[in-house]
Amino acid sequence: MMTLQAPSGLGAALGSPLVMMVIVMGIFYVMLILPQQRQRKKLQAMLSALKAGDKVITNGGIYGVINGIDGDTVILKIADTGSSPVKIRIARSAITQVEASEDAK
């Protein structure tokens, strides 16, 4: 009578459910989590580098020029109406993009 032997070596190790789960988790980390962390760091660097006079776009689609920064809030000038400009106070985290200045082009 012939006895069946369990596979041994590299083939058996790769067939293990635990090893396969570790490989899948590694792929998720490289494909999803790592790029998201890089994007978050880039956004935080952009927000910390904001200064008065920067042209920005908010996550609500409002275009404006930073008039002043007060901690976690920003005074954004959104329109000039004759004698007085229209200014709003928004959270610094609501800014999603800094427009490139014409000097940089």
N, C-alpha and C positions, 0 to 999 in steps of 0.2 A: 504494500500500500504506500502511496506517495503522500508526503506531507507538504503542505504549502508553507512557505516561509514568508515572513513579513518583508516588504521591500526595505532595503537599507541604503544608506548613503544619501547623496544630494537629492535624489528623487523623492525619498520619503520625507526629508526635511521640508521641501517645497510644497508637499502635499498636506502638510499639517495645517489645520484651520487657524491655529494661533499665529503661525508664520504668515499665512495669507492675510490675516486681519492686520498684522503689523505693516505689511507691504501696502495694503489699501490705505491705512492711516497715514503712512509716509507720503503717498501720492496726494491725498487730500491736503496735507500740510503744505507740500510744495506748490500745488496748483491753486489752492484757495486761500489759505491762511497767510502765507508768506507775502503774496502780492497785496493783500488787504492791509497788512501791517506796514508795508512800505508806503502805500498810498496815505495811510493815516499819519505817518511821520512827515511826509511831504506837506500835507495839509496843515499840520501843526507848525511846521517851519514857516510856511507862508503866512499863517495867522500871527505868529510872533514877530514877523518882519514888517507888519503893516505900519504905515506912517501917514501923517497928514499930507494930503495932496494926491494920494494914490487913487486911481480910478478903479472901482470894484463893481462886482456883480453879486447880488445876494442870492440865496437859494430860492427866494420868491420871484426872482427875475427883475429886481429893481437895480437900475444902473445909477451910480452916484460917485461923488468924490468925497473922500474922508476929510472931514473938517476938524475933527479932534478925536482923541482916544482917552477914555476914562475907565481904566481897569478892564473889565470884561465887556464893556459897552463901547460903541462907536457912534459918533455923531456923523451922519451921512447927509451931505448936501445933494438933494435930488433935482432941484430946479432953481432957476433964477427968475423971479417974477418981479421985474422992475426994481423997486426999492429994497425989498427984503427977500433973501433966498429961502427956499423951503428946505427945512432940515428935519431929519427924523433920528431917533435914538434906536439903535438895533444892537442885538447881541453880537459880539465879535465872531462867535461860532456860526452865525448866519451868513457870513461872507464865504462864498465858494470859489471866487476867482478874482485875480487882479488882472486888469487889462494891461496889455503892453502899451507903453507910452510911444508917442510918435518919434521921440528921440532915439529909441532903441531900434527902429526899423531901418 
